[in-house]
Amino acid sequence: MTDGKAVNVPRLIAVPSLITLVVTILRVVGELKHWPSPLVSNVAGGGAALLGIAWLPIIFGPYFAMKLAGSGDTPSSYGKAIGYSIAGLVVLVLGGAIFFYAFTHGSKLGVVGAIIMLVAAFVPAMGWRSLGRTLLGYALAARIPVLVVMYFAMTGNNGAGWGTHYDAVGPQLANLPITTKYIMAGVIPQLTIWIAWTTILGSLLGGIVAAVYTNDKKASVSAA
């Protein structure tokens, strides 16, 4: 069966989402307790710290793909699925370039860039619909708790913040009101670039792993 099969997304993402929440909580505790770098980092953007949820699509993308493929829910073509994931990455880079150019130059094109980055999150589903839907659900489950943490981090200590990467911002946003700062540094990135990153990276690696597994399985059957 191809990817027209219905998927119980909440059930499939439940445990990965819980694991992701635990990692988020550990990250908060680690930064508040000043755990060493590169395990955690309190610089704006997270500093590519090892303890973070941005890396988890590397694991959960293939996990979701294998679960779907194992149940017979596969794309019409793995090449097509991988190709659309790459196309999504291109769209994400384009949208990100427009957004950050507009951000640094005070241009209203930032709205266009943000929309393009959000659109990028839906491109992989054009190649493997069920995997794309699953990763979109997982991405939301992963990023909404981060938004909650960022709100409390930015408004904590009477507006002075927690001193974590969740409330750290660049100089362009440092003097803005907390609500504006939260929207610009929290809501927009978390619901655009990070949703797209999760969906695209997970779909790309998931498609590759599932394709290799399927080919190996066919080869084993042929040899037998």
N, C-alpha and C positions, 0 to 999 in steps of 0.2 A: 504494500500500500504506500502511496506517496503522501505528501504533507497535507492532504485534505482531511486527515483524521483529526477528530476533536482532541484537545489536550486539556487536562485538568491542571491548569497553570498554578493555582494556589497550592495544590498538593505537591506538585513537583518542586516548587521553590521554597516550601515551608522550612525544611531543615537548612538549606543554604542560607536563607534569609536570617534564621536564628543564629547561625555561625557568624554571619556578617555583623549582626547586632552585637554579639559578644566581642568581636574584634574592635568595633567602634568604642565600646565601653572600656576595653583594655587600653585603647589609644588615649582616651580621655584621662583615665587614671595615670597612665604612664607620663603624660605631659604635665599633669598636676603634681606628680611625685618626682618630676625631673629625671626620668629614666634616661640612660645615655643614648647619644646618637651613634649609629644611624638607626637604632631601633625606633626612636620617635624623634620628632622635630617640631619646634613651635614657630617656625618661620611661616610666613604667608604662603599658602599653597601646599604646605605639608612637607616640603623638602625631600620628596621621594623617600620618606622613611619606610623601613621594612615592615613595621607594624601599621598596616593601613589596608583599607578595603579596595583601593584602586587596583591591586594585584590579583584580587580574587577571581575576576573573570577568566584569568589564565587557567584556573582550576575548574570553576563552575561552568564555563562555556563547553568544554569537552564533556563534563559530567552530564549536562542537560542533553547534549547531542547524542551521547551514547544511550541515555535512557530513552530518548525518542526513537532512535534507530533500532534499539533492541525491541521496542514494541511494534515495529513495522512502520513507524511514522518517519518517512525519509523524504528528502527533496526530490524533485523530478530529475535533478542532476547535481552532483556534488560540485562539479566545476562551476555551475551556475550559482550555487549557494556561496562558494568562496569568492567568485567574481563580484557578486553584489556586496559582499562584506568589504572587499577592497574599494568598490565604488563608494560605499558609505564612508570609508576612511578619507577618501578624496574630498567628499562633500564636507566632512567634518573639518578638515584642514582649511578648506576654502572659507567656510563660515567662521572658523576661529581667527583666520588672518584678517577678515573684514572686521570682526568684533574688536580685536585688540588694536587694530589700526584706529578704529573709531574711538575706542576708549582712551587711547593716548593722545588723540588729536581733538577730542571734544566734539566728534561728529555724531549726528543722529543715525548714521549708518549702523551703529551698534545694534539697533533693533533688528535690522536686516540680518546681520551676522548671527545674532542669537537665534533667530528663526531658522536660518540655514543649518545651524548646529543641531537644533532640535529635529529638523527634517532628516538629518543624517542618521538619527537613531532608528528611523523606520525603513531605511533602505535595505538592510540585510534581510528583513522579512520578505522582500520581493523574491529572494532566492530560496529561502527555507522558512515558510510562514510560521510554522509552529515553534521553531527555535527562536525566531525573532520575537514572537509574542511572549515566549517564556522569559527571554532575557530582558525584555521591556518591563515585565512584571517584577522580575528580580531587581532590576535597576531602581525602580521606584521604591521597593521594599528596603533597599540598601541606603538610598539617599534621603528619604524622608526623615529617618532618625537623625541623620547628620544635620539636617536643617533645624531640627528641634534643639540639638546640642549647640549649634551655632547661635541660635537666638539667645539661649541662656548664657552662653559664653560672652557674647557681645554686650548683653545688658547686665551682666554680673558685676559685683563690686561697685555698685552705684554708677554703672556705665563705663568704668575703667577697664572692664574685661577680665578674663581669667589668666591672660598671659599665655594662651595656647595658640596653636595654628588655627583653631576654630574661630578665634576673634582677631587674628592678625590680618592686617590689610596693607596694601601698598600706600605710598605717600599721596597718591591722587585721591584716595578715599579717607585718609586719616582724619580730616577735619569736618567731614560730612556728618549730618545727624545720624543717630544710630539706626533709625528706620531705613533711611536711604542707603546707608552702609550695608545693612543686612540684605537688602534687595540686590544691591550691586555685587557684593562679595559672597553672598550666600544663595539666595533664591535663583538668580539667573544662572550662575555656573553649575549649581547642583542639578538643576532641572533641564539643562541643555547639554553642555559639554560632557558632564560626567554621566548622564544618562546615555548619551551617544557613545562615549568611550566604552562603557560597560557592554552595551549591545553589540557594538562593532567588534571589539576585541574578542568577546565571547563567541560571537558567530564565526569569526574568521578561524580561530583555533578549534572551535567545535566542529566546523565543517571539514577542516584538514584531518583532525583525529578520526572522525567518523568515516571519512573517505578511505583513509589508510586501513582502518579496521575492516571495513567492508571488502576492500580489495584483498586483504590478507585472508579473510574468511572465505572468499570465493576461490582463492588460490588453494586453500587447504581442502576445500570440497572437491576441486578439480583433481588434485593430487591423489585424493582418496579413491 
